[in-house]
Amino acid sequence: MAMTRRPARRHGRTRRPQHVARAGRRGFTLVNMIVAMVLLTVGMLALGNANTNTIKGQTLAQNRTNALAIGRAYLEEVRARDPWALESESEVTVGPDGVEDAEGVYRRRMDVTEERNNLLLVELYVAYPRSEAPVRLSTYQYRGSGLTSAP
């Protein structure tokens, strides 16, 4: 009767042959690398998307701020005018400084409506790049009787 050799035990465990242990580790390492690469790729794509959205938001906010400054400055000019000469203005293209410019990226329009006998509603709209709605500023302009008394 031939005796078969039993694997040596170490601390109550059976030792595997070395070629079996290496093969198992090699496959496990490849799966780990694939999972790590997928997780790294997803993380990098998420960071890139967040960075892109942040830049878009900052640009939109800056454009809106510029449009608001253009509108406020122009509204001050309108308030200094003679209220009896105020009329609606069609849309014009302006630059970032508010001056009319054919190549400007902002568009300004003014609507003047008579609310009451001597009261005008002045509405100013300034559209800016990538905006869903223009900035809207409004004010009331009082028209006096137009008669001034001589001293």
Secondary structure as GFF3:
##gff-version 3
##sequence-region A 1 151
A	DSSP	beta_strand	9	10	.	.	.	ID=ss1
A	DSSP	beta_strand	13	14	.	.	.	ID=ss2
A	DSSP	alpha_helix	18	80	.	.	.	ID=ss3
A	DSSP	three_ten_helix	83	85	.	.	.	ID=ss4
A	DSSP	beta_strand	89	94	.	.	.	ID=ss5
A	DSSP	beta_strand	106	116	.	.	.	ID=ss6
A	DSSP	beta_strand	119	127	.	.	.	ID=ss7
A	DSSP	beta_strand	135	142	.	.	.	ID=ss8
###
